[in-house]
Structure formats: structure tokens, C-alpha cells
């Protein structure tokens, strides 16, 4: 039993280390205004990165200026290689950044804000996908 617990603990440590080491870095031209973690952004070119802090993404404008940092939860695809993309939840004419996918299949999911939770209850959501490039 102790060996099983030790083996499970080692697997957990390895998984946590690999998640921390998997940096997300994508760049996309977003054709509409959107909200990410409660911050409004105009349409334009954005870079989204996870660097040294697991669970935190940075969003930068087209000039490379840091515009916001927000916490996320890791999400994973079952397949090996996919196209990097941004996934937005759309409620009426409002867009909310929901997920960021890298080319490696690792991704990050943003937490819904209070405003988005209220919209979820009132309006059915559509998902909008914006292709990104892996940086």
C-alpha cells in the first residue's frame, strides 16, 4: 500500500512539473471587442502567454505591451497536435475569452466572471473560434 501511495505521489509530482513547464504562447488577430477576466479589450492583434507562473496568463497588445494578467485552469485535448486557437463564448453581441489552446494540445480555461455567469443564465451561449499562431 505504501508503494502504491508513493507511486501515485511521484506521478502527481511529475504531472505538476510538466504542466508548469508547458508554456503557452499564441498570437491572434481578434476581429471583435471582447472581455477577458473582467477587462475589456478592443479588436486587434494580441499575444497570450503563460511563462514562469503556472496558472497565470499574460495578454499583450500588438505592440507587446502587457495589458492584463489573469488566473486560469489547465485543460487538455486527447490528440497530440492541434491548431492553436482562442475560444470565445458569445452572448448576444458580447464576447468573452473562454479558452486558449496551444499547438501542443495544452490549454488554459479562464474562469467566468460574475457578469458572464449572469449572461449564461439569461442568454444561450455560442462559441466562436479564432485561429492563432504558435509563437
N, C-alpha and C positions, 0 to 999 in steps of 0.2 A: 504494500500500500504506500509506504514511504517513497519507493522508487517511482511509482506512478505519479504521485504528487510532485516529486522533483522533476520528472519528465514534463509534466504539464506546466510547471513554473518556468522551465527552460524554454519551452515553446512560446509561452506568453512573452518572455523577455525578448526572444528573437523576433517575434511578430511586432512588438512595440518598437524595437530598434529599426526594423525595415520600414515601418510606417514613417518614423521620424526621418529616415534617410531619403525617402522618396519625395524629392522636391517637385512641386507643380510649378510650371511656368508656361503660360499660354498668352497669346496676343490675339485680339479680335476687334473687328470694326463692328460696333453695336449700332444698328440703324435707327434706334428709338431711345427716348429718355427712359431711365429705369431707376429702381431703388435697390440698394444692397445694404443690408443690415441697418436700415433706418436712414441711410444717406441717399440723397437724390443725385443722380448723375445725368448730364445731357448726353445725347447721342454722340458717338465719336470712337476713336481708337483707344483701347485700354489694354494694359498688361496686368495679369493677375498671377501672383507668385506666392508660393509658400517656401520660405527659406529655412532659417535655423530654428524657428519656434514651431513645433508640431501643433496643429490645431488653430493656427493663425494664418490668414491670407492677407496679402497686401494688394491693393488695387492702385495702379498708376495710370495717369493720363498719357496721351500720345507723346508728350514731351518728357516723360519719365518721372514726373513729379508725383510723390506719394499723395494720394487723395484720401485713403481710408485704410484702416486695418480692422479685421473682424474675425471672430471665432467661428470655427466650422467643425463639423463631424466628418470623419473619413467614410467614404463609400467606395465599393469596388465592383468592377464588372467581372463576369465569368470568363470572358475571352481575353486573349493575350494583347493584341494591338488594336486600337480603335483610333478614330479620328478625334483629336482634341476638340472640345466644344464647350460652349456656355449654354446652360439650360435656364430659361426664364419661365416663371409662372405668370400668366396673363389673366387679369381680372378686368373685364371691360376694356378700357384703354390704358390701364396701368400695368407696368411690367416690373417684376421682382426677380432679381438674380436668385436662382434656387440651387444650382449645382455648377461645378467647374470640373471638367474631365480632362485629364492629360492623355497623351498618346500611349502611355504605359498601361492604361486601364485603371489607374488610381484616380480617385476624385475626392472632392470635398462638397459637402452639403451645408448650405447656410441655414441657420435657424430662422424660423418665421418670426417676424416682429408682431407686436400687438395689432398694428394696422392690417397686416396681411392676414392674420388669424380672423379678424373681423370680416375682411373681404371674402375669405374662404367660406364663411357661414352664409354670406349674402349672395355671392355670385359664383357660378361654376367656373372653374379654372381651366384654361387651355395651357399647353406647354409649347414654348417657342424655342427652337434650337438655332444657335448662331455658331457657324463654323469658326474655329480658331486655328492658329498655327502654333506648333510647339516651338518654344524658344530655347 
